[in-house]
Amino acid sequence: MRGTFYGIGVGPGDSELLTLKAVKILRNIDVVIAPKTEKNEGSIALDIVRPHLKEAVEICYQVFPMVKDFQKDFSLWEQNKIEIEAILDAGKNAAFLTLGDPMFYSTYIYIFKLLQKDGVKIETVPGIPAFVAIAAKYNQPIVEGNDILSIIPATANTSEIEAALTHSDAAVLMKVYKNLNDIKQTLETCGYGDTLTVSRLGFDDEEKIDLKTFDGTDLNYLSTILARRK
Ligand SMILES: C[S@@+](CC[C@H](N)C(=O)[O-])C[C@H]1O[C@@H](n2cnc3c(N)ncnc32)[C@H](O)[C@@H]1O
């Protein structure tokens, strides 16, 4: 019988921030699919789940190009899909690991859509998104009462970011690794004086950054800003 494909949210970085359901599946899974961006890097998501895996588990590393390149050339995605289906056709269950939550700005969504089209049996297990874990760790409420929250990829146009901030009371800015000076300026202009910026939450080198004194050089890719109007 064809195996099941599980999309597992592994949370933001701490091996204890996975659901019991995710851990139960990972303990029994035949094959773990560990996505990587570059051929020479390890998989962060795999490091997170290591303590929960059985010894005899099979690890299948898959390299995924940046999501923005998906439209241009999806041959690598297609190749990864074929490899996953071969595992399932051999009767094995496979768990695809995703940082944070699988349905939230993730590579998983693209591979999930390809497999869904082919009628693969899929079960997605939610994970704790980074911004939720940041709020908990630093005791910072995200929204209260009737507050409107915008979740904004900092890679969007400044005018789009401004429009979202203008119509919200609080914001989560993701992917803030590059254009930090512009983001800082936009937040100030829109009255978001209260900010919490955290890089690599849950990892050994986690860092809380003070945006006011930050010198404007690049941040780590795994960085998020929680912001509220003053
Ligand atoms: C492609 S999105 C993945 C989001 C992920 N699926 C989630 O649910 O959190 C990558 C962005 O998530 C945020 N992020 C993910 N892990 C993080 C961490 N450990 N610490 C801070 N931000 C993180 C950063 O804003 C990063 O640029």
The ligand as an ORCA input file, in Angstrom:
! r2SCAN-3c Opt
* xyz 0 1
  C       9.974     31.399      4.923
  S       9.432     32.076      6.447
  C       9.028     30.624      7.326
  C       7.971     30.860      8.351
  C       7.678     29.606      9.156
  N       6.925     28.662      8.342
  C       6.930     29.930     10.438
  O       5.817     29.410     10.625
  O       7.473     30.674     11.288
  C      10.962     32.512      7.160
  C      10.810     33.675      8.125
  O      10.232     33.209      9.355
  C      10.788     33.923     10.447
  N      11.470     32.946     11.329
  C      11.472     31.602     11.169
  N      12.144     31.006     12.162
  C      12.576     31.999     12.988
  C      13.315     32.024     14.212
  N      13.757     30.892     14.764
  N      13.577     33.224     14.794
  C      13.115     34.374     14.239
  N      12.409     34.408     13.092
  C      12.139     33.245     12.465
  C      11.765     34.931      9.857
  O      11.081     36.152      9.678
  C      12.131     34.295      8.534
  O      12.602     35.242      7.597
*
